[in-house]
Amino acid sequence: MSIERSEAENCRAGASPASRAFGNRSGCPTTARQNRGVIARYRDFLPVNDETPVISLGEGDTPLIYCPELSKRVGRGCHVFVKNEGVNPTGSFKDRGMTVAVSTAMERGARAIICASTGNTSASAAAYAARAGISCAVILPAGKIASGKLLQAFAYGAKIVAVDGNFDDALRIVRELGVEGDFVIVNSINPDRIAGQKTAAFEIVDELGEPPDFHLLPVGNAGNITAYWAGYREYHPHQRSGRLPVMIGCQAAGAAPIFHNRIIEQPETIASAMRIGNPASWKQARAAIEESRGAVDVVTDEEILAAQMWLARHEGIFVEPASAAAIAGLFKCCDSNEAVYSFRNISEGRRIVCTVTGHGLKDPDVIMQRMRELKSVPATVDDVRRAIDL
């Protein structure tokens, strides 16, 4: 391999601005100073080899944040942590799986990728396709995508097609196009996506020293709960985790096919990322819940929006509505008599992780509607002091 090609591949693998400052004349970093990314960090657990061209944006290694106010809500000396996936390169957890899916697609000689999306997958796929220098097609349900996510896909140069239907219609079309061989599908029906997403569970175990007692997360297309459970189970035989957590999935009340055990023909929820009526990983998610002796529960749109604001104002973590479903689910476990899984009688000192999947700026439409119009005041200290009114 030539030196020039090696340097180019190093750039594709991702590097921080700081590392570029110590790179060579081409502006590419030296290998020693690259951001690791999930493939570099967990290569032995992923479907890659020495010949796989790594397409990375430095994803993963997201913070596991101890949340004292959430811990107080649970009580009993329990400790609550938030795994904040919104700080990934495109603002969501999808980047973990996309780096693996696009890297393996490149190894097989792919020239284009395709996905159906409620938003986050489209942004991630478009970004990693741009990084790889290949084409990306995104099939979206018309009028059902948050503005922040749609703008991302456009900015990264994806070919965007809106269809008259819902996400399930879009995925059906993508499956058919994938069979023809012109595109590699990068939805979570691609097992390489799930493989990449399981690295979040590895990180939690590495940081805590063992898995949490309970893990709550939003469930839309159900790939993420599937991936976390796979990650926890895979670390277990390697003596990197002594036990397995109880998995609790949280679905929006208007889009809860797993909870109701039936397809929802017209799923509706304010949490656009969860507006899915027939999850692709339904069977695997159900297995994760049953094997972990966990549960799936529902939260209303009102509970989701209240949890979104609470988390921002009490813990300083701003997430999109779909992410807040995990926090709303935690509150329900603690406070509601209708909770499928109650935390009222859990043992003291338990450790609980809530995964929040996307940044609040990914889906700002609803919260913007709740903001009052800003009115200006005269530029004097007294007028500003009165306006602050603290």
Summary of the structure (lengths in Angstrom):
residues: 390
radius of gyration: 21.3
end to end distance: 64.8
largest distance: 68.6
contacts: 1432
relative contact order: 0.13
helix: 47%
strand: 14%
